[in-house]
Amino acid sequence: MDTFAQSLWSALARPRIPRPALATDVDVDILICGGGFMGLSTALHLARAGVTVAVAEGKEVGFGASGRNTGFVVPSLKTAIGPEDVIDRMGPIFAERLVSLVGQSGDIVFDLVRDLSLDCDAEQSGWLQPAHSRAMLAVVDRRAREWQRRGTDVVMLDRAATAQQVGADVYHGALFVRSGGQINPLAYARGLADACIAAGVHLFEDTPISGFERTGNGWRALASQGSVRAKRVLLATNGLVGALVPEVDASIIPARVFQIATQRYDCATQSQILPNRMPVADTRRHTFAVRWSPDGRLMTGGLVVAGPRAVQRAQAKFSERLARFFPGLEKPQAAHAWTGTIAVTIDSYPRFMSVAPNMDAIIGCNGRGVALTTALGRELARHYAGTGENFVLPQEKPKAIPMRRLAALAPSLWLPFSEFRDARESARA
Ligand SMILES: Cc1cc2nc3c(=O)[nH]c(=O)nc-3n(C[C@H](O)[C@H](O)[C@H](O)COP(=O)(O)OP(=O)(O)OC[C@H]3O[C@@H](n4cnc5c(N)ncnc54)[C@H](O)[C@@H]3O)c2cc1C
């Protein structure tokens, strides 16, 4: 059973305005498949640049990862990837563009929220990445210096300051990125959809695209009750691409991420734990991430080994994890529990793929997509509309992950081993 309706965000976001399903034949410059942040941000910025654009969403806006995530606005790639790593991996031209965009991505989200007056509980309270071991303290300290050299507003907090910000004295210090923060992601997605409509985007919900036919240099995208003819197609389907374009699906591992929101806590508790409402995601291999919801609940989540009753096991596991971190806390109970799918790439970098002439896919923000998809969408729109410089990611052909069926088991195999190592390092520390 799908858990979208069980999420805290479904309970908190203002009711959705349903959009019509595609019921005729439509002609546009660009069709975007997928109504998550990536599709919506690209569509909004394209429409603002005068390009005619349609978005076809298979279910409803935000139904994918965008409406189900924790709402951390994180101006950073995965923990293992700092600015210098990007340069080593991508070479100076693309790397500098990508690093600069990642560094600005928090401001891009919050500026857009302000610009569009989006009602999505946005709090630019900063983002904290505490180090769970001395070795990781050295890593985040190096990261801080790399970002500072680029003029990004980040600082290192010492052990005492970190304990004060977290409300628990379990870390060696932390990287603090001022431009980060938190939002209600479903409300943000719905607000972006409203802005898309206002900008002239043709937005269709309940419109799963089932296939594509070539027409001249462009494409006809097929849905059950109509079709969209477009000069160009962008797949923004993330981990849910499935059989629509098998070569894109083969280039990622879809991973299921679990999320809980506890009962509500009183003001006294909220003033002790994360008193400045900064979302926290630490350096463990299996990251401990925690934030306050707008209505006073603690939210956390992560992976559990796949199998029956996984949601129930996640509820128990993450409630216990919260209780371990915050021992004085009234026993956490999972009042809401839900799951979503992220697209994991083999090296944790996002991908911009050329699937066929005039058909691209942009995918793979690896669980760090709230800020990055918004920022990438803006840049991709500029690139397509010819109003920006070259895009920030190199375009490549989809590359199948070797032994993908086995690789799909990787999160479950990786998890117990990583948790064991995290626990050992924390105990030593
Ligand atoms: C539980 C969870 C917690 C997370 N927490 C965070 C966080 O705190 N911070 C952060 O930065 N990132 C987080 N992420 C990652 C972040 O949510 C994603 O990187 C981001 O939302 C991806 O956006 P997207 O638009 O690329 O994809 P999605 O939001 O997944 O959108 C893809 C859309 O494509 C649609 N679609 C698929 N196939 C078709 C088709 N054939 N026809 C039409 N439509 C189709 C789907 O219905 C879906 O709506 C989290 C993810 C999960 C699952």
The ligand as an SDF file (V2000), in Angstrom:
LIG
                    3D

 53 58  0  0  0  0  0  0  0  0999 V2000
   11.8570    9.9340    2.4290 C   0  0  0  0  0  0  0  0  0  0  0  0
   12.7660   10.9020    1.6970 C   0  0  0  0  0  0  0  0  0  0  0  0
   13.4310   11.8820    2.4280 C   0  0  0  0  0  0  0  0  0  0  0  0
   14.2440   12.7970    1.7490 C   0  0  0  0  0  0  0  0  0  0  0  0
   14.7500   13.8510    2.4470 N   0  0  0  0  0  0  0  0  0  0  0  0
   15.4000   14.8440    1.7930 C   0  0  0  0  0  0  0  0  0  0  0  0
   15.7680   16.0300    2.4590 C   0  0  0  0  0  0  0  0  0  0  0  0
   15.4360   16.2330    3.6210 O   0  0  0  0  0  0  0  0  0  0  0  0
   16.4800   16.9600    1.7580 N   0  0  0  0  0  0  0  0  0  0  0  0
   16.8080   16.7900    0.4540 C   0  0  0  0  0  0  0  0  0  0  0  0
   17.4780   17.6430   -0.1250 O   0  0  0  0  0  0  0  0  0  0  0  0
   16.4030   15.7000   -0.2370 N   0  0  0  0  0  0  0  0  0  0  0  0
   15.6860   14.7460    0.3880 C   0  0  0  0  0  0  0  0  0  0  0  0
   15.2120   13.6770   -0.3130 N   0  0  0  0  0  0  0  0  0  0  0  0
   15.4680   13.6250   -1.7630 C   0  0  0  0  0  0  0  0  0  0  0  0
   14.5450   14.5920   -2.5380 C   0  0  0  0  0  0  0  0  0  0  0  0
   13.2320   14.4410   -2.0700 O   0  0  0  0  0  0  0  0  0  0  0  0
   14.6300   14.2650   -4.0340 C   0  0  0  0  0  0  0  0  0  0  0  0
   15.9920   14.3590   -4.4620 O   0  0  0  0  0  0  0  0  0  0  0  0
   13.8050   15.2170   -4.8930 C   0  0  0  0  0  0  0  0  0  0  0  0
   12.5110   15.4030   -4.3750 O   0  0  0  0  0  0  0  0  0  0  0  0
   13.7150   14.6780   -6.3120 C   0  0  0  0  0  0  0  0  0  0  0  0
   12.8180   15.4740   -7.0460 O   0  0  0  0  0  0  0  0  0  0  0  0
   12.4400   15.0670   -8.5250 P   0  0  0  0  0  0  0  0  0  0  0  0
   11.5220   16.0980   -9.0410 O   0  0  0  0  0  0  0  0  0  0  0  0
   13.6860   14.7770   -9.2890 O   0  0  0  0  0  0  0  0  0  0  0  0
   11.7050   13.6520   -8.3830 O   0  0  0  0  0  0  0  0  0  0  0  0
   10.3070   13.2150   -7.7470 P   0  0  0  0  0  0  0  0  0  0  0  0
    9.8340   14.1620   -6.7310 O   0  0  0  0  0  0  0  0  0  0  0  0
   10.4660   11.7900   -7.3320 O   0  0  0  0  0  0  0  0  0  0  0  0
    9.2990   13.3250   -8.9550 O   0  0  0  0  0  0  0  0  0  0  0  0
    9.2300   12.4090  -10.0110 C   0  0  0  0  0  0  0  0  0  0  0  0
    7.7940   12.4340  -10.5100 C   0  0  0  0  0  0  0  0  0  0  0  0
    7.7140   11.7420  -11.7460 O   0  0  0  0  0  0  0  0  0  0  0  0
    6.4260   11.1660  -11.8050 C   0  0  0  0  0  0  0  0  0  0  0  0
    6.4460   10.1220  -12.8350 N   0  0  0  0  0  0  0  0  0  0  0  0
    7.1630    8.9660  -12.8470 C   0  0  0  0  0  0  0  0  0  0  0  0
    6.8990    8.2640  -13.9710 N   0  0  0  0  0  0  0  0  0  0  0  0
    6.0150    9.0050  -14.6930 C   0  0  0  0  0  0  0  0  0  0  0  0
    5.3750    8.8190  -15.9530 C   0  0  0  0  0  0  0  0  0  0  0  0
    5.5600    7.7080  -16.7030 N   0  0  0  0  0  0  0  0  0  0  0  0
    4.5280    9.7820  -16.4020 N   0  0  0  0  0  0  0  0  0  0  0  0
    4.3200   10.9150  -15.6670 C   0  0  0  0  0  0  0  0  0  0  0  0
    4.8950   11.1240  -14.4670 N   0  0  0  0  0  0  0  0  0  0  0  0
    5.7290   10.1930  -13.9850 C   0  0  0  0  0  0  0  0  0  0  0  0
    6.2020   10.6300  -10.4030 C   0  0  0  0  0  0  0  0  0  0  0  0
    4.8310   10.4000  -10.1140 O   0  0  0  0  0  0  0  0  0  0  0  0
    6.8200   11.7280   -9.5540 C   0  0  0  0  0  0  0  0  0  0  0  0
    5.8620   12.6630   -9.0770 O   0  0  0  0  0  0  0  0  0  0  0  0
   14.4370   12.7010    0.3330 C   0  0  0  0  0  0  0  0  0  0  0  0
   13.7880   11.6960   -0.3830 C   0  0  0  0  0  0  0  0  0  0  0  0
   12.9580   10.7970    0.2970 C   0  0  0  0  0  0  0  0  0  0  0  0
   12.2470    9.7460   -0.5000 C   0  0  0  0  0  0  0  0  0  0  0  0
  1  2  1  0
  2  3  1  0
  2 52  2  0
  3  4  2  0
  4  5  1  0
  4 50  1  0
  5  6  2  0
  6  7  1  0
  6 13  1  0
  7  8  2  0
  7  9  1  0
  9 10  1  0
 10 11  2  0
 10 12  1  0
 12 13  2  0
 13 14  1  0
 14 15  1  0
 14 50  1  0
 15 16  1  0
 16 17  1  0
 16 18  1  0
 18 19  1  0
 18 20  1  0
 20 21  1  0
 20 22  1  0
 22 23  1  0
 23 24  1  0
 24 25  2  0
 24 26  1  0
 24 27  1  0
 27 28  1  0
 28 29  2  0
 28 30  1  0
 28 31  1  0
 31 32  1  0
 32 33  1  0
 33 34  1  0
 33 48  1  0
 34 35  1  0
 35 36  1  0
 35 46  1  0
 36 37  1  0
 36 45  1  0
 37 38  2  0
 38 39  1  0
 39 40  1  0
 39 45  2  0
 40 41  1  0
 40 42  2  0
 42 43  1  0
 43 44  2  0
 44 45  1  0
 46 47  1  0
 46 48  1  0
 48 49  1  0
 50 51  2  0
 51 52  1  0
 52 53  1  0
M  END
$$$$
